Amino acid sequence: MTRKPASRVEFLQGTLDVLILRTLSAGPAHGHFIAKHIQRTSEDLLQVETGSLYPALHRLEAKGWIAASWDLSEKGKRARYYRLTTSGRRQLQTEHSRWNAFARAMELILNPAEEGQ
């Protein structure tokens, strides 16, 4: 049975989801930190807008992959902190494997071995 290709929106949401899960694998963080971490770690190639980040966080929380609680930030302001759940850790492993397979497929297509060998 073949899988139906994901729509562009699902693909982009899935990409953001895995970036958030990976960021939270290092420990709890609030939304602003998550966005900045993704930007810094990607050497400013990826920027997550608030309008995409918070719906993604709510979606991940609804799936049980992350949990949230209120706490004080480094600046003493009340902030919602997100942490990875056990289910979220398993999902991150699954998504990481999928991304590795996708990256390998893209590498094979974009940089084929010498043809005719």
C-alpha positions in Angstrom: 0.0 0.0 0.0 1.4 3.4 -0.9 1.1 6.4 1.2 -0.7 9.5 -0.1 1.8 12.4 -0.5 1.6 15.0 2.2 0.2 18.4 1.2 2.6 21.3 1.3 1.0 22.6 4.5 1.4 19.2 6.2 5.0 19.1 5.1 5.7 22.5 6.5 3.9 21.8 9.7 5.8 18.5 10.1 9.1 20.4 9.5 8.3 23.0 12.2 7.1 20.2 14.5 10.4 18.3 14.3 12.4 21.5 14.8 10.4 22.3 18.0 10.7 18.7 19.3 14.4 18.8 18.7 14.8 22.1 20.4 12.9 20.8 23.4 15.0 17.7 23.6 17.6 19.8 25.4 15.1 20.8 28.1 12.1 23.0 28.8 11.9 26.4 27.0 9.5 29.2 26.3 8.3 30.2 22.9 10.7 33.1 22.3 13.7 30.9 23.2 12.5 28.1 20.9 12.2 30.5 17.9 15.6 32.1 18.6 17.2 28.7 19.1 16.0 27.5 15.7 17.2 30.7 14.1 20.6 30.6 15.8 21.2 26.9 15.2 20.3 27.2 11.5 22.7 30.1 11.2 19.8 32.5 10.5 18.6 30.4 7.5 15.3 29.6 9.3 13.1 32.1 11.1 10.0 31.0 12.9 7.3 33.6 13.0 5.0 33.9 16.0 2.0 33.2 13.8 3.4 29.8 13.0 5.1 29.0 16.3 2.3 29.2 18.8 -0.3 27.2 16.6 2.5 24.5 16.3 3.1 24.5 20.0 -0.7 24.1 20.7 -0.9 21.3 18.1 2.0 19.4 19.6 0.5 19.9 23.1 -2.9 18.5 21.8 -1.0 15.4 20.4 0.6 14.9 23.8 4.1 15.3 22.4 4.8 18.3 24.6 3.4 19.6 27.9 3.3 23.2 29.1 3.3 25.1 32.4 3.7 28.6 33.6 6.9 29.8 35.2 9.1 32.9 35.5 11.5 33.7 32.7 15.1 34.8 33.1 13.8 38.4 33.1 11.3 37.7 35.9 8.3 37.7 33.6 5.6 35.1 33.6 6.1 32.8 30.6 4.7 29.5 29.3 7.4 26.8 29.3 7.1 23.8 27.1 8.8 20.4 27.6 9.1 17.2 25.7 7.0 14.3 26.9 7.9 10.6 26.6 5.6 10.3 23.6 7.2 13.4 22.1 10.7 11.8 22.5 9.5 8.8 20.6 8.0 10.9 17.9 11.2 12.9 17.6 13.1 9.6 17.0 10.6 8.6 14.4 10.7 12.0 12.6 14.5 12.1 12.8 14.6 8.7 11.0 12.2 10.0 8.3 14.3 13.1 7.8 17.5 11.1 7.4 15.8 9.0 4.8 14.4 12.0 3.0 17.8 13.8 3.1 19.5 10.6 1.7 16.9 10.4 -1.1 17.5 14.1 -2.0 21.3 13.6 -2.0 20.9 10.6 -4.3 18.8 12.5 -6.7 20.7 15.8 -6.6 24.1 14.2 -6.7 23.8 11.0 -8.7 26.7 8.6 -9.0 28.4 8.7 -12.4 25.8 7.5 -14.9 26.7 4.5 -17.0 28.9 2.8 -14.3 
